[in-house]
Amino acid sequence: MKSKLFNSPFEAELRVLLVLENSPMDAISSDMILAIDFVSIYGKEFGISEENLHGDSSYKYSELASKKELVNIAIKELVLQGLIEVVSHDGFKYRISEIGLKYISSFNGVYSEIFSDNAKSAFEKYEDVNEFAILKMIQEKSKESIKQEGKENV
């Protein structure tokens, strides 16, 4: 059986918990979770870290659509497990529960430490920016990347 190292449902659940644990806001939307997750993974591209946690793939921006689905699956599972709570005001938002905080505290590896640091930096950098603006900025970076790739291949 072949297993995926990155972007498995279990890893997405851990990253969602880490995003929520490091959020300065009481609760955040699934789109904000997605945006901060993406920026945290590819921190080098956004000026918040020295390197990208998942490497320097030229296909990184194409991952955003599949990450959205994976984040939504992870949120659903985490809610069912009681590790995150749903807050409904102005749509559905999420926050980590006490059980979730206890659970995530047991994960203390290098990856989770770097990801947490990146998430904190992402929240600080984009504290006055809503999730839609962050996602639009990611899409713009994707377009720039595609243009740059085209110029390099000429």
CORSUL-V269332 format. One record per residue. N is the residue number from 1. SS is DSSP state (2 for helix, 1 for strand, 0 for the rest). Layout:
BEGIN
n = <N N>
ss = <SS SS>
END
This chain:
BEGIN
n = <1 2 3 4 5 6 7 8 9 10 11 12 13 14 15 16 17 18 19 20 21 22 23 24 25 26 27 28 29 30 31 32 33 34 35 36 37 38 39 40 41 42 43 44 45 46 47 48 49 50 51 52 53 54 55 56 57 58 59 60 61 62 63 64 65 66 67 68 69 70 71 72 73 74 75 76 77 78 79 80 81 82 83 84 85 86 87 88 89 90 91 92 93 94 95 96 97 98 99 100 101 102 103 104 105 106 107 108 109 110 111 112 113 114 115 116 117 118 119 120 121 122 123 124 125 126 127 128 129 130 131 132 133 134 135 136 137 138 139 140 141 142 143 144 145 146 147 148 149 150 151 152 153 154>
ss = <0 0 0 0 0 0 0 0 2 2 2 2 2 2 2 2 2 2 2 2 2 2 0 0 0 0 0 1 0 2 2 2 2 2 2 2 2 2 2 2 2 0 2 2 2 2 0 0 0 0 0 0 0 0 0 0 0 0 0 2 2 2 2 2 2 2 2 2 2 2 2 2 2 2 2 2 2 2 2 2 2 0 0 1 1 1 1 1 0 0 0 1 1 1 1 1 0 2 2 2 2 2 2 2 0 0 0 0 0 2 2 2 2 2 2 2 2 2 2 2 2 2 2 2 2 0 0 0 0 0 2 2 2 2 2 2 2 2 2 2 2 2 2 2 2 2 2 2 2 2 2 2 0 0>
END
